[in-house]
């Protein structure tokens, strides 16, 4: 029996069904058939509200614990975006040397890799569908890059790979590409976002602050930064099949320029490394995974 109440409900049900079908049709076909496995690499210096080494990102800084909380919430925003986009497994690597995540508050659906790894793969392999950065900074000496550095803010001045300047972004994108895992998203300052776009022009990014030099930035509010990250991740998921792998073919020649001679001397003691000047060491290989930056 059709009642007046049923007649009123029918348009609402049709509207809800239409919204569902529209969202489904805009999801890439590959995502409609399987769930996604996502690898999130995090760092601390690209987070909104984190602007100095001494106060924010070093473990003895007065705002270090606050910085960890800010990063954790930015990670959770990305996790929420991925879950809404169809991810079934999300693995996070805490990539900040002294630790950047407060695991007490990490999203319940995420898993976290923590500690210092001696193996070459850091848990990343070809089973993952996508690789992303949260809280990433630009390479050392990048103009206006906030907290810009390459692996070590205290010892490394510059890094070249096959004659081209490279930072953590480039090295880690190549690392993911080695396993044929596309890099689809990055959050950090505007300089870091521009850096990765030179490698992957159609990548999705979220600039959560504008760099004004090594220890200054114009930051979005933490809430706005998280909204921007979540929406950016959702856009990236919708076009996950469109990202190409950025690769550099072997052989590889790495040159690292250090800030002081002692660091260069220590590096030259590592297997395969050769000192070529007071401040520079080089390493040549055909195996990308053998490189120790």
Residue pairs with C-beta under 8 A, 6 or more apart in sequence:
24 32
26 238
27 85
27 86
27 238
28 238
28 239
28 240
28 241
30 240
30 241
31 85
31 86
31 237
31 240
35 86
35 87
35 88
35 89
36 82
36 85
36 86
36 87
36 88
36 89
36 129
36 130
36 237
36 240
37 87
37 88
37 89
37 90
37 91
37 127
37 128
37 129
38 82
38 87
38 89
38 90
38 91
38 128
38 129
38 130
38 131
38 132
39 91
39 93
39 123
39 124
39 128
39 130
39 131
39 132
39 176
39 181
40 75
40 78
40 79
40 90
40 91
40 92
40 93
40 110
40 132
40 133
40 134
41 92
41 93
41 95
41 131
41 132
41 133
41 134
41 136
41 172
42 71
42 75
42 92
42 93
42 94
42 95
42 96
42 100
42 101
42 133
42 134
42 135
43 95
43 96
43 100
43 133
43 134
43 135
43 136
43 137
43 168
43 188
44 50
44 56
44 57
44 67
44 68
44 71
44 96
44 100
44 135
45 53
45 57
45 96
45 135
45 136
45 137
45 146
45 147
45 149
45 188
46 133
46 134
46 135
46 136
46 137
46 147
46 187
46 188
46 189
46 192
46 208
47 67
47 70
47 71
47 74
47 135
47 208
47 225
48 70
48 74
48 208
48 209
48 219
48 220
48 221
48 222
48 225
49 56
49 66
49 67
49 70
49 209
49 219
49 222
50 56
50 57
50 63
50 67
50 70
50 71
50 135
50 147
51 146
51 147
51 209
51 215
51 216
51 217
51 219
52 61
52 147
52 215
53 61
53 147
53 153
53 215
54 61
55 61
55 62
55 63
56 63
56 64
56 66
56 67
57 64
57 67
57 96
57 100
57 147
58 64
58 98
59 98
59 99
61 67
65 102
67 100
68 99
68 100
68 101
68 102
69 102
69 105
70 222
71 96
71 100
71 101
71 134
71 135
72 101
72 102
72 103
72 105
72 106
73 105
73 222
73 226
74 134
74 135
74 187
74 208
74 222
74 225
74 226
74 229
75 92
75 101
75 106
75 107
75 110
75 134
75 135
76 105
76 106
76 107
76 110
76 226
77 225
77 226
77 227
77 229
77 230
77 233
78 132
78 134
78 185
78 187
78 229
78 230
78 233
79 90
79 92
79 107
79 109
79 110
80 107
80 230
81 229
81 230
81 231
81 232
81 233
81 234
81 237
82 90
82 233
82 237
83 90
83 109
84 234
85 233
85 234
85 237
85 238
86 237
87 237
89 111
90 107
90 109
90 110
90 111
91 110
91 111
91 112
91 113
91 123
91 128
92 101
92 106
92 110
92 111
92 112
92 113
93 112
93 113
93 122
93 123
93 124
94 100
94 101
94 112
94 113
94 114
96 135
99 114
100 135
101 112
101 114
103 112
103 114
106 112
113 122
113 123
117 123
120 289
120 290
121 289
124 131
124 175
124 176
124 179
124 181
125 179
126 179
126 180
126 181
128 179
128 181
129 181
129 240
130 181
130 182
130 183
130 184
130 185
130 236
130 237
130 240
130 243
131 172
131 173
131 176
131 181
131 182
131 183
131 184
132 183
132 184
132 185
132 186
132 233
132 236
133 169
133 172
133 183
133 185
133 186
133 187
133 188
133 192
133 196
134 187
134 229
135 187
135 188
136 168
136 169
136 186
136 187
136 188
136 192
136 196
137 145
137 146
137 147
137 148
137 149
137 168
137 188
137 189
137 192
138 145
138 146
138 148
138 167
138 169
138 188
138 189
138 191
138 192
138 195
138 211
139 145
139 148
139 149
139 150
139 159
139 165
139 166
139 167
139 168
139 169
139 170
139 195
140 148
140 149
140 150
140 153
140 156
140 157
140 158
140 159
140 167
141 148
141 157
141 158
142 148
142 167
142 191
142 195
143 191
144 191
144 211
144 212
144 213
145 189
145 191
145 192
145 211
145 214
146 189
146 191
146 209
146 211
146 212
146 213
146 214
146 215
146 216
146 217
147 153
147 189
147 214
147 215
148 167
148 191
148 211
148 214
149 156
149 167
150 156
150 158
150 159
150 166
150 167
150 168
150 293
151 159
151 168
151 293
154 259
155 258
155 259
155 260
155 263
156 256
156 257
156 258
156 259
156 263
157 257
157 258
157 259
157 279
158 165
158 256
158 257
159 165
159 166
159 167
159 171
159 254
159 255
159 256
159 257
159 293
160 166
160 254
160 255
161 170
161 171
161 248
161 252
161 253
161 254
162 248
162 252
162 253
163 253
167 195
168 293
169 186
169 192
169 195
169 196
169 199
170 195
170 199
171 291
171 293
172 183
173 183
173 196
173 199
173 200
173 246
174 246
174 247
174 248
174 288
175 288
175 289
176 182
176 183
177 183
177 245
177 246
177 247
178 288
178 289
180 245
182 240
182 243
182 244
182 245
183 196
183 200
183 203
183 243
183 246
184 203
184 204
184 236
184 237
184 240
184 243
185 203
185 204
185 205
185 206
185 232
185 233
185 236
186 192
186 193
186 196
186 203
186 204
186 205
186 206
187 205
187 206
187 207
187 208
187 225
187 228
187 229
187 232
188 205
188 207
188 208
188 209
189 207
189 208
189 209
189 210
189 211
189 217
190 207
190 209
190 210
190 211
191 211
193 205
193 206
193 207
196 203
196 205
197 203
197 205
199 246
200 243
200 244
200 246
202 239
202 242
202 243
203 236
203 243
204 232
204 233
204 235
204 236
204 239
205 232
206 225
206 228
206 229
206 231
206 232
207 228
208 219
208 220
208 225
208 228
208 229
209 217
209 218
209 219
209 220
209 225
210 217
210 218
211 217
212 218
219 225
220 228
250 285
250 286
250 287
250 288
251 284
251 285
251 286
252 283
252 284
252 285
252 286
252 288
252 291
253 282
253 283
253 284
254 282
254 283
254 284
254 291
254 293
255 276
255 280
255 281
255 282
256 264
256 267
256 280
256 281
256 282
256 293
257 279
257 280
258 264
258 267
258 279
258 280
258 281
259 279
260 279
261 278
261 279
264 275
264 277
264 278
264 279
264 280
264 281
265 275
267 273
267 275
267 281
268 274
268 275
268 281
270 292
272 283
272 284
272 285
272 290
273 281
273 282
273 283
274 281
274 282
274 283
275 281
276 282
283 291
283 292
285 291
